[in-house]
Amino acid sequence: MIGPQRLGSSSLPDAELKQDKKSCRKFGPCGVGEKAIYLNSFYIDRQYYVPIGSVKRIFKRIAMSKGGFTGKGVFGTLPYLVVEYDDGREKQCNFKHEEDVDRLLAYMEAKFPDIPLHSEEAERKLAEKARKLEEKQRVGKLSDCARKNINTLEKAINYLHKDSDLYLNLSQSAKKKRVYDRSNPAYKWVALFITIMGAGALAYGIYALATHAGFGVYFLLFGLAAIFLFSGASVLPTSHNNRAYIEKKLMRSIDDMTAYIKKYPEFPVPACYAHPVVLKRMQDILKEGRAETLPQALEVLKDDLKALNSSVVVEQEEYDEIVAIKPMFLVMDYR
């Protein structure tokens, strides 16, 4: 059988593997089935597979290039999915869009809750942070009101995890709106002009090669480079990259979340902020004794996010949380 290549010591029967890969849920170049997770090579999607029973942990790794934390530069972040299997071996998969990694991990959390979603180092840091919060909670002797609200937030977090696509759509649409608002509109039209020139150069390059005219190969290479660069960089104004479409997508994600939390009695935050990370950070604020009620905790969180900018240095785990939720508050002007 020609199919995905096995990684690790265990394998699946050919017929079972073929059916599982066919029905797997796809996330960018990878996929998750009932029996295995399917991983990409540098060029081919879902080229390898690791049986679920062999997966020890799966997590996101971010490679930061110049300007990564500030959002400046041509490439801000390079997202990877890392799968650890068997006796500590790893397979790292490159993704074009970080949101695909986030969606895959959210799906894994719901489908296979026993598989860790953080690296060992990240788990250690998170455990240390939790220990310090618990210590503060014991020393500060939280009020019954604060304890009740912490439990309320925990239940709300579990409710959101039942449909992870909703809060991921909310976060991603806010990010895109924020990026679009901060982009200079002139750049898009310059990119379009250069791409059109590139297309013309490509056409002339093909003609020059066919007629054996000089320098045809250089026009060909320039045209290809211009088209691939600006098409891949998502700079060009298109039907999916314009203000009306981006704002409509944001409002649709808020409306979808509004309809979802309407079924939940007295959801603790407005639909535009309904994200597990928001609720988790509100829990931390309550545990630290910086607030007692849910409205107070939300206001403290807003102040915390306002204080975070490109000059503030944070740990990678906190950075992931901030970039997931801060755009949601920015596009709503912290209302």
VOPAGU-2260 file (C-alpha; in pm, 1 decimal, decimal comma):
REM VOPAGU-2260
SITE   aa  ch    i         X         Y         Z
SITE  MET   A    0       0,0       0,0       0,0
SITE  ILE   A    1     118,5     352,6     -86,0
SITE  GLY   A    2      25,2     570,8     207,2
SITE  PRO   A    3     163,4     768,6     499,1
SITE  GLN   A    4     490,4     644,9     641,0
SITE  ARG   A    5     503,0     523,9     998,9
SITE  LEU   A    6     693,8     713,3    1265,6
SITE  GLY   A    7     784,5     516,1    1575,3
SITE  SER   A    8     773,4     150,9    1666,8
SITE  SER   A    9     399,2      79,0    1640,5
SITE  SER   A   10     185,8      75,3    1327,3
SITE  LEU   A   11    -171,8      36,4    1203,3
SITE  PRO   A   12    -305,4    -228,6     963,4
SITE  ASP   A   13    -316,0    -100,2     604,7
SITE  ALA   A   14    -694,3    -108,7     569,0
SITE  GLU   A   15    -746,8      61,9     905,1
SITE  LEU   A   16    -485,2     325,7     824,1
SITE  LYS   A   17    -637,2     401,7     483,0
SITE  GLN   A   18    -984,5     455,4     629,4
SITE  ASP   A   19    -858,2     658,3     924,2
SITE  LYS   A   20    -655,8     894,7     705,9
SITE  LYS   A   21    -946,8     938,1     466,1
SITE  SER   A   22   -1180,0    1045,4     748,0
SITE  CYS   A   23    -927,8    1245,3     954,1
SITE  ARG   A   24    -994,4    1607,7    1051,2
SITE  LYS   A   25    -751,8    1827,2     856,7
SITE  PHE   A   26    -568,0    2123,7    1008,1
SITE  GLY   A   27    -335,4    2288,4     757,6
SITE  PRO   A   28     -77,5    2028,6     643,1
SITE  CYS   A   29    -157,9    1785,4     929,8
SITE  GLY   A   30    -461,4    1587,1    1038,1
SITE  VAL   A   31    -610,5    1405,4    1335,6
SITE  GLY   A   32    -797,7    1077,0    1298,7
SITE  GLU   A   33    -950,3     834,2    1544,6
SITE  LYS   A   34    -643,3     607,1    1533,7
SITE  ALA   A   35    -349,3     832,4    1442,5
SITE  ILE   A   36    -221,3    1183,5    1390,5
SITE  TYR   A   37     -95,4    1264,7    1040,0
SITE  LEU   A   38     209,1    1489,2     995,3
SITE  ASN   A   39     363,6    1667,7     700,5
SITE  SER   A   40     706,2    1653,2     548,4
SITE  PHE   A   41     856,6    1977,4     418,7
SITE  TYR   A   42     673,8    1939,5      85,8
SITE  ILE   A   43     395,8    1683,4     130,6
SITE  ASP   A   44      90,9    1711,4     358,2
SITE  ARG   A   45       9,0    1422,0     592,1
SITE  GLN   A   46     308,7    1222,6     470,3
SITE  TYR   A   47     373,0    1051,4     806,7
SITE  TYR   A   48     159,3     910,3    1084,9
SITE  VAL   A   49     195,5     835,8    1453,1
SITE  PRO   A   50     -63,6     608,1    1618,7
SITE  ILE   A   51    -248,2     789,9    1896,7
SITE  GLY   A   52    -126,2     532,6    2148,6
SITE  SER   A   53     235,1     630,0    2072,5
SITE  VAL   A   54     185,8    1006,8    2114,6
SITE  LYS   A   55     336,9    1117,1    2446,6
SITE  ARG   A   56     272,6    1490,2    2409,6
SITE  ILE   A   57     190,2    1742,6    2138,7
SITE  PHE   A   58     250,0    2115,6    2157,0
SITE  LYS   A   59     310,9    2438,3    1968,3
SITE  ARG   A   60     657,2    2580,5    1918,8
SITE  ILE   A   61     712,0    2934,4    1797,7
SITE  ALA   A   62    1030,3    3047,3    1626,4
SITE  MET   A   63    1065,0    3421,3    1667,3
SITE  SER   A   64    1225,2    3625,3    1393,8
SITE  LYS   A   65    1318,2    3992,6    1407,1
SITE  GLY   A   66    1018,0    4192,6    1524,5
SITE  GLY   A   67     830,1    3883,4    1639,5
SITE  PHE   A   68     699,7    4023,1    1967,9
SITE  THR   A   69     621,0    4364,1    1818,6
SITE  GLY   A   70     443,3    4238,1    1509,1
SITE  LYS   A   71     691,8    4427,4    1288,8
SITE  GLY   A   72     911,3    4279,4    1018,9
SITE  VAL   A   73     823,6    4060,3     722,1
SITE  PHE   A   74     778,8    3745,6     929,0
SITE  GLY   A   75     664,0    3791,8    1289,9
SITE  THR   A   76     642,1    3430,5    1400,5
SITE  LEU   A   77     710,0    3090,4    1247,9
SITE  PRO   A   78     466,7    2835,6    1397,5
SITE  TYR   A   79     545,5    2466,4    1438,4
SITE  LEU   A   80     359,3    2166,8    1571,0
SITE  VAL   A   81     576,7    1928,2    1771,2
SITE  VAL   A   82     472,0    1567,6    1833,6
SITE  GLU   A   83     669,9    1368,1    2088,3
SITE  TYR   A   84     632,0     991,1    2055,6
SITE  ASP   A   85     774,0     662,2    2181,0
SITE  ASP   A   86    1091,3     716,7    2386,2
SITE  GLY   A   87    1121,3    1094,0    2346,9
SITE  ARG   A   88    1162,2    1121,6    1971,8
SITE  GLU   A   89    1010,7    1431,3    1811,9
SITE  LYS   A   90     864,1    1528,5    1477,7
SITE  GLN   A   91     838,7    1903,0    1411,9
SITE  CYS   A   92     593,7    2021,0    1145,5
SITE  ASN   A   93     599,2    2367,8     993,3
SITE  PHE   A   94     268,1    2552,2     947,9
SITE  LYS   A   95     188,2    2856,9     737,5
SITE  HIS   A   96     -88,2    2978,5     970,8
SITE  GLU   A   97     -57,2    2969,7    1350,0
SITE  GLU   A   98    -435,7    2947,2    1384,2
SITE  ASP   A   99    -424,9    2599,1    1225,5
SITE  VAL   A  100    -190,7    2482,8    1504,3
SITE  ASP   A  101    -423,8    2632,7    1765,8
SITE  ARG   A  102    -726,3    2459,1    1616,0
SITE  LEU   A  103    -546,2    2125,1    1600,3
SITE  LEU   A  104    -443,8    2150,2    1967,1
SITE  ALA   A  105    -795,3    2253,3    2072,3
SITE  TYR   A  106    -933,1    1951,0    1886,0
SITE  MET   A  107    -676,6    1722,9    2049,1
SITE  GLU   A  108    -770,0    1860,0    2392,3
SITE  ALA   A  109   -1134,8    1773,7    2334,7
SITE  LYS   A  110   -1075,9    1440,2    2158,8
SITE  PHE   A  111    -778,8    1304,0    2357,3
SITE  PRO   A  112    -772,6    1487,7    2693,3
SITE  ASP   A  113    -505,5    1257,9    2840,8
SITE  ILE   A  114    -234,7    1372,3    2596,3
SITE  PRO   A  115     -32,7    1670,7    2733,5
SITE  LEU   A  116     -46,7    1984,8    2519,1
SITE  HIS   A  117     266,6    2155,1    2652,1
SITE  SER   A  118     637,2    2081,4    2645,5
SITE  GLU   A  119     792,1    1952,3    2968,1
SITE  GLU   A  120     953,9    2291,6    3030,7
SITE  ALA   A  121     625,4    2474,2    2976,5
SITE  GLU   A  122     447,1    2229,4    3206,8
SITE  ARG   A  123     706,2    2294,7    3475,9
SITE  LYS   A  124     659,8    2671,3    3449,4
SITE  LEU   A  125     281,5    2643,1    3451,2
SITE  ALA   A  126     291,6    2415,8    3755,7
SITE  GLU   A  127     518,6    2663,4    3935,4
SITE  LYS   A  128     283,4    2948,7    3851,1
SITE  ALA   A  129     -15,5    2747,6    3977,2
SITE  ARG   A  130     171,8    2663,8    4297,8
SITE  LYS   A  131     245,8    3030,9    4364,6
SITE  LEU   A  132    -116,4    3125,0    4301,9
SITE  GLU   A  133    -237,5    2855,2    4539,6
SITE  GLU   A  134       8,5    2981,1    4800,3
SITE  LYS   A  135    -123,0    3335,8    4764,4
SITE  GLN   A  136    -475,4    3199,8    4785,7
SITE  ARG   A  137    -400,4    3022,7    5116,1
SITE  VAL   A  138    -213,9    3316,7    5267,9
SITE  GLY   A  139    -467,6    3574,0    5153,6
SITE  LYS   A  140    -763,1    3370,7    5277,5
SITE  LEU   A  141    -998,0    3438,0    4988,5
SITE  SER   A  142   -1353,2    3538,2    5063,8
SITE  ASP   A  143   -1642,8    3306,0    4992,8
SITE  CYS   A  144   -1748,6    3543,7    4715,1
SITE  ALA   A  145   -1409,8    3512,0    4538,8
SITE  ARG   A  146   -1408,0    3132,2    4573,8
SITE  LYS   A  147   -1759,3    3112,1    4431,2
SITE  ASN   A  148   -1660,3    3327,5    4133,7
SITE  ILE   A  149   -1349,2    3114,3    4068,2
SITE  ASN   A  150   -1575,5    2808,3    4045,8
SITE  THR   A  151   -1818,2    2998,6    3822,0
SITE  LEU   A  152   -1536,1    3080,7    3582,0
SITE  GLU   A  153   -1417,1    2718,1    3580,5
SITE  LYS   A  154   -1760,8    2598,4    3471,4
SITE  ALA   A  155   -1773,3    2865,8    3201,2
SITE  ILE   A  156   -1428,3    2759,1    3073,0
SITE  ASN   A  157   -1548,9    2399,3    3043,1
SITE  TYR   A  158   -1855,5    2519,4    2852,2
SITE  LEU   A  159   -1643,9    2711,0    2599,8
SITE  HIS   A  160   -1421,1    2408,4    2542,4
SITE  LYS   A  161   -1724,2    2215,5    2414,5
SITE  ASP   A  162   -1707,2    2419,7    2092,3
SITE  SER   A  163   -1351,5    2546,7    2052,1
SITE  ASP   A  164   -1410,0    2673,7    1696,7
SITE  LEU   A  165   -1626,4    2956,5    1831,4
SITE  TYR   A  166   -1366,7    3114,9    2057,0
SITE  LEU   A  167   -1085,8    3048,0    1809,2
SITE  ASN   A  168   -1287,0    3225,7    1537,6
SITE  LEU   A  169   -1339,9    3514,5    1779,2
SITE  SER   A  170    -967,3    3544,6    1852,0
SITE  GLN   A  171    -851,8    3503,4    1492,2
SITE  SER   A  172   -1102,0    3748,5    1343,1
SITE  ALA   A  173    -999,7    4008,1    1604,6
SITE  LYS   A  174    -632,0    3953,5    1516,7
SITE  LYS   A  175    -701,3    4002,8    1146,4
SITE  LYS   A  176    -901,6    4316,6    1214,6
SITE  ARG   A  177    -620,9    4454,1    1431,3
SITE  VAL   A  178    -352,7    4376,2    1171,1
SITE  TYR   A  179    -561,7    4531,8     894,1
SITE  ASP   A  180    -627,0    4847,1    1097,7
SITE  ARG   A  181    -254,7    4890,7    1165,0
SITE  SER   A  182    -147,4    4828,6     804,4
SITE  ASN   A  183     -77,1    5120,5     574,0
SITE  PRO   A  184    -335,8    5092,8     291,0
SITE  ALA   A  185     -78,3    5219,9      42,4
SITE  TYR   A  186     129,6    4903,7      93,2
SITE  LYS   A  187    -149,1    4686,6     -48,0
SITE  TRP   A  188    -176,3    4885,3    -369,6
SITE  VAL   A  189     200,9    4897,2    -410,6
SITE  ALA   A  190     205,2    4518,1    -366,0
SITE  LEU   A  191     -72,2    4483,6    -625,8
SITE  PHE   A  192     120,0    4702,7    -871,8
SITE  ILE   A  193     441,4    4501,3    -823,9
SITE  THR   A  194     248,9    4174,4    -863,6
SITE  ILE   A  195      95,2    4295,4   -1188,9
SITE  MET   A  196     442,7    4393,4   -1308,4
SITE  GLY   A  197     562,6    4048,8   -1202,3
SITE  ALA   A  198     286,0    3883,1   -1404,6
SITE  GLY   A  199     386,4    4092,4   -1705,8
SITE  ALA   A  200     752,1    4001,5   -1658,8
SITE  LEU   A  201     658,4    3633,9   -1628,6
SITE  ALA   A  202     461,8    3647,4   -1955,2
SITE  TYR   A  203     748,0    3823,9   -2132,3
SITE  GLY   A  204     999,5    3579,3   -1985,0
SITE  ILE   A  205     805,7    3283,7   -2127,8
SITE  TYR   A  206     782,2    3460,3   -2466,2
SITE  ALA   A  207    1153,3    3549,1   -2461,7
SITE  LEU   A  208    1253,0    3191,5   -2384,7
SITE  ALA   A  209    1026,5    3057,4   -2659,8
SITE  THR   A  210    1176,4    3298,1   -2915,6
SITE  HIS   A  211    1532,1    3264,4   -2781,8
SITE  ALA   A  212    1551,2    3636,1   -2699,9
SITE  GLY   A  213    1817,3    3748,6   -2453,4
SITE  PHE   A  214    1761,6    3781,7   -2079,5
SITE  GLY   A  215    1427,5    3595,8   -2092,1
SITE  VAL   A  216    1516,2    3378,9   -1794,0
SITE  TYR   A  217    1569,9    3686,3   -1573,8
SITE  PHE   A  218    1224,3    3824,5   -1649,9
SITE  LEU   A  219    1083,1    3479,7   -1583,1
SITE  LEU   A  220    1250,2    3453,1   -1242,7
SITE  PHE   A  221    1153,7    3808,8   -1141,9
SITE  GLY   A  222     791,6    3748,6   -1235,0
SITE  LEU   A  223     770,7    3425,2   -1041,5
SITE  ALA   A  224     940,6    3580,3    -737,1
SITE  ALA   A  225     706,7    3882,7    -729,4
SITE  ILE   A  226     390,7    3674,6    -769,1
SITE  PHE   A  227     484,7    3416,2    -506,6
SITE  LEU   A  228     616,9    3673,4    -256,7
SITE  PHE   A  229     315,9    3902,4    -247,1
SITE  SER   A  230      55,5    3630,5    -292,2
SITE  GLY   A  231     204,0    3434,3      -1,7
SITE  ALA   A  232     244,4    3738,3     224,2
SITE  SER   A  233    -132,0    3811,2     226,1
SITE  VAL   A  234     -63,1    4173,4     136,2
SITE  LEU   A  235    -272,0    4199,5    -178,7
SITE  PRO   A  236    -622,8    4349,6    -153,3
SITE  THR   A  237    -857,8    4060,1    -234,3
SITE  SER   A  238   -1218,6    3960,5    -169,0
SITE  HIS   A  239   -1101,7    3809,3     163,0
SITE  ASN   A  240    -851,1    4082,2     248,7
SITE  ASN   A  241   -1048,4    4405,4     266,3
SITE  ARG   A  242   -1207,6    4608,4     546,8
SITE  ALA   A  243   -1569,8    4513,1     477,3
SITE  TYR   A  244   -1500,8    4139,3     470,9
SITE  ILE   A  245   -1277,9    4144,5     782,0
SITE  GLU   A  246   -1528,3    4349,1     984,7
SITE  LYS   A  247   -1815,3    4128,2     870,8
SITE  LYS   A  248   -1620,8    3817,6     977,6
SITE  LEU   A  249   -1554,0    3969,9    1321,4
SITE  MET   A  250   -1920,6    4057,3    1374,1
SITE  ARG   A  251   -2025,2    3708,1    1261,6
SITE  SER   A  252   -1789,3    3547,8    1514,4
SITE  ILE   A  253   -1932,7    3767,2    1792,4
SITE  ASP   A  254   -2290,4    3685,4    1684,8
SITE  ASP   A  255   -2211,0    3311,4    1682,3
SITE  MET   A  256   -2063,3    3335,0    2031,8
SITE  THR   A  257   -2361,6    3542,6    2151,3
SITE  ALA   A  258   -2598,8    3270,6    2034,6
SITE  TYR   A  259   -2385,8    3001,8    2202,5
SITE  ILE   A  260   -2354,1    3163,0    2546,0
SITE  LYS   A  261   -2722,8    3260,2    2540,2
SITE  LYS   A  262   -2790,1    2897,8    2632,8
SITE  TYR   A  263   -2566,6    2934,4    2938,0
SITE  PRO   A  264   -2723,5    3096,9    3247,5
SITE  GLU   A  265   -2550,8    3429,3    3323,3
SITE  PHE   A  266   -2225,6    3389,3    3132,2
SITE  PRO   A  267   -1956,2    3583,4    3325,1
SITE  VAL   A  268   -1824,1    3801,2    3037,0
SITE  PRO   A  269   -1969,7    3960,8    2720,5
SITE  ALA   A  270   -1965,5    3749,9    2404,2
SITE  CYS   A  271   -1686,0    3960,5    2249,4
SITE  TYR   A  272   -1451,0    3847,3    2530,6
SITE  ALA   A  273   -1571,8    3487,6    2565,6
SITE  HIS   A  274   -1237,9    3305,1    2547,3
SITE  PRO   A  275   -1098,8    3047,6    2794,4
SITE  VAL   A  276    -777,6    3249,5    2839,1
SITE  VAL   A  277    -980,8    3556,0    2943,4
SITE  LEU   A  278   -1164,3    3350,6    3205,6
SITE  LYS   A  279    -844,3    3179,9    3322,6
SITE  ARG   A  280    -666,1    3512,0    3374,3
SITE  MET   A  281    -970,2    3642,0    3562,1
SITE  GLN   A  282    -940,6    3335,2    3787,1
SITE  ASP   A  283    -575,6    3422,1    3853,6
SITE  ILE   A  284    -673,7    3779,5    3944,3
SITE  LEU   A  285    -930,4    3649,5    4193,0
SITE  LYS   A  286    -680,6    3402,9    4342,6
SITE  GLU   A  287    -425,6    3681,1    4384,9
SITE  GLY   A  288    -681,4    3883,0    4579,9
SITE  ARG   A  289    -678,3    4170,5    4327,8
SITE  ALA   A  290   -1057,1    4149,3    4285,7
SITE  GLU   A  291   -1355,1    3978,8    4446,3
SITE  THR   A  292   -1634,7    4006,8    4191,7
SITE  LEU   A  293   -1643,6    3908,1    3824,7
SITE  PRO   A  294   -1688,8    4265,7    3693,3
SITE  GLN   A  295   -1394,3    4378,4    3907,2
SITE  ALA   A  296   -1177,1    4093,4    3775,1
SITE  LEU   A  297   -1261,5    4184,4    3415,2
SITE  GLU   A  298   -1168,2    4549,5    3474,1
SITE  VAL   A  299    -836,5    4449,5    3635,1
SITE  LEU   A  300    -766,2    4225,2    3335,5
SITE  LYS   A  301    -830,9    4516,3    3099,6
SITE  ASP   A  302    -584,3    4729,6    3295,2
SITE  ASP   A  303    -326,1    4449,4    3281,9
SITE  LEU   A  304    -361,7    4417,2    2904,5
SITE  LYS   A  305    -339,6    4792,8    2852,5
SITE  ALA   A  306      -8,5    4793,2    3041,8
SITE  LEU   A  307     139,9    4526,5    2813,0
SITE  ASN   A  308     316,8    4660,0    2504,3
SITE  SER   A  309     613,5    4575,8    2283,1
SITE  SER   A  310     861,3    4700,5    2545,9
SITE  VAL   A  311     741,4    4451,2    2810,7
SITE  VAL   A  312     927,8    4118,2    2827,4
SITE  VAL   A  313     714,2    3812,6    2908,7
SITE  GLU   A  314     758,5    3435,2    2912,7
SITE  GLN   A  315     659,9    3241,8    2597,2
SITE  GLU   A  316     355,0    3087,6    2769,7
SITE  GLU   A  317     222,8    3428,7    2871,9
SITE  TYR   A  318     298,1    3569,2    2527,8
SITE  ASP   A  319      78,5    3300,2    2370,5
SITE  GLU   A  320    -206,7    3397,3    2602,1
SITE  ILE   A  321    -167,7    3769,9    2539,5
SITE  VAL   A  322    -164,4    3745,8    2159,6
SITE  ALA   A  323    -474,4    3525,3    2177,8
SITE  ILE   A  324    -688,2    3774,1    2370,1
SITE  LYS   A  325    -545,4    4127,4    2354,4
SITE  PRO   A  326    -667,0    4191,4    1995,9
SITE  MET   A  327   -1021,3    4107,7    2114,6
SITE  PHE   A  328   -1002,5    4391,6    2366,7
SITE  LEU   A  329    -826,6    4631,6    2129,6
SITE  VAL   A  330   -1084,2    4601,7    1849,7
SITE  MET   A  331   -1361,6    4660,0    2106,4
SITE  ASP   A  332   -1167,4    4955,5    2252,1
SITE  TYR   A  333   -1176,9    4780,8    2593,9
SITE  ARG   A  334   -1551,0    4844,0    2627,3
